[in-house]
């Protein structure tokens, strides 16, 4: 997908400028957290990571029936995607357990903390899963700011340019070891770091 099926098309479509990719280790556990403006964000995030990245995918992608549903399910499963219940709370625990397993196995886990694509271009309240897993495993949490993937009628497609800024890992030592208020504060700090680079207003 990276080199033959999808990657070349992404380069042609978005002419991506990737900065700071060295902040993502080529090996070992890492959590990569990015804003979410369009479907293509996850694909550009993988290009920037330069390694396989597993994501939490909404369960609806796996529950569709019929031939299309089976093909969709096989595609996402083959790419290492993890189905997640988007209601959050206890319903999301199995998905976070799976993410923790990926991290403990030395893998890279990618997540859009907003939980879904932004409907208005603003940066919306982050969910706490990325911080919770980072604190539980000690894996570095790397913020990523993506711009240029959201459709803009005022910009012709051939003039559009995607920019992926991989930022320094977030320092979580000041937020303790998992107190709910500290986890919320750390998640807000993560989102503000991303928003400062993208210029999005944090709702």
N, C-alpha and C positions, 0 to 999 in steps of 0.2 A: 504493500500500500504506500509506503513512504517513497520508494524509488521508482515505481512503475505505474501503479494504478491511480494514486491520488496526489502524491507529492508534486510531480511536474505540473499538474493542473493548478494546484494551489499557488505555485510560483508564478505561473502565467496569469492567473486571475488577480492575485493580490500584490505581486511584486514585494514580498515581505522583507522588511528590514528588522533583523533580529539583533538585539543588543543585550549583552550581559549573560549569554548562555553559559558562561563558565561558572555561574553561581549554582548551576545544577550539576551535581557530581555525575560522572559517567557510570559509576558503579556505586552500589550501596543504597541503603534506604533513604528516601526523600519524599516529601509531600510538596506538590506544586499546586498553588492556589491562584486562580485567575478570575477576573471579572468575566461576565457573560453577556455579550451583545448579540451574537448570532450563532447559528449552528456550527459554522466553520471555526469558531474559537478553539474548540478542542483539537481540531486537526492542526491548526497553526501552533498550538501549544506543544504538540508532539514533535513538530518540526524543530521547534526551539530547544526541546529537551535532548534531542539527539540520542534517544534511547526509548525502549518500549515503556509506555505509560498506561496504567489501568485507570479507568474512570468509574464513578458511580453513574449509572444510567437509569432514567426513570422507568419504573416497572412496566409502564404502558408499552414500552418498546418490545418487551418480552411476552406480553399477554395477547397480542393481536392474533386472530385466528386466520385460517386459510393459508394458501400458498405463500402470499406476500408475508404473512406473519411468520411462517416457518423460515423463510429466507432471511427476514429481518433478525429473527432470534439467533440464527446460526451466524450471521455477520457480526452482531454485537458480542456474542459469546466467543467467537474466534479472535476478536480483538481484545479479549480480556476484560470486557465491561461487566460491572456488577449491578444487578437490579436493585433499586432502592425504592422504598415507600416514601413519597415526598411529603407525607404528613408530618414527618419528623418525630421527635420524642422516642418512646419505646419501640414504635413501629420500625424505626430506622436502625435499631441496634444490630440486627443481623448483618446489615450492609457495613456498618462501622466495624463489626467483628471481622468481616472479610477484608476490609481495608487494612486493619491491623495485621492480619495474616500476611498480606502482601508486603507491608513494611518490615515485619519480622523476618520475612524471607529475603530481604535485601532488595526489594523492588521499589518502583516509583509509582506513587499514587497521585493522580491528577484530580482536582476537584474545583468546581465553580461554587463557592460558598453561598452565593445568592440562591442556589437551588433550581433556578430556571432562568431563561433569558430575560433581560430587562425589557419591559414593555414600552418604556419611554426614554431610554438612553441614560437614565440616572443609575447610580450605583445603589443597589438596594441592600437592606439589612442582611448581614452575613449570618449563616447558620454556623453552629459551633463545632461541627464534626471535625473539621481540619485541626483545630486547636486541641480538641480532646484527644485525638489520636496522636498528635505531636507530643503532647505532655505525657501520654501513657507510654510511648515508645522511645522518646528522646530523639526522634528523627528530625532533621532540619526542615523547617517550614519556609518555603520559598515563594514570596509573592510575585505574581506576573501581571503586568498591565498590558492589555491588548486594545488597540484602537484601529479603526479603518475597516472592520468587518461588517459593521451595521450599514445597511443600505441607505444611501443618501441621494435622493432624486436630483439634487443640485450638482452632483459630481458624476461625470461620465465614468463608466466602469473602467475604461482604459487609463483613467487618470487616478483611480483609487489606489491607495497604498496602505497595506497593512503593516502596523508597527507592533512588534512584540518586545516589551521591555522586561527582562528577567532581573529582578531586584535582589538585593542582599537578603539572606535568610533572616527571618524575624527573630529578635531576641526575646525569648519567652521566660527567661530566668526571673524577671521582675514580677511575673504573674503567678508565682507559686506553683503548686502541684496539682491543681484540679478543682479548687473551690469554684462553685458555679458562677459567682460574681466575677471572679478573676478570669474564668474562661470567657465570659461575655465581654469583659473589658479587652482581653487579648484579641478576640474576634473583631471587635470594633477597631482596634489598632491595626489589625491586618487589612481591613477594608479601607481604612483611611490612607494607609501607605499606598494601596493600589489607586485609590481615587486621586491622591495628590499627583500621581504620574499621568493618569488618563484625563484629568480635569473634570471628571464626573462629580456631580453633587451627590453626597452620601445621604440617602433617605433613611 
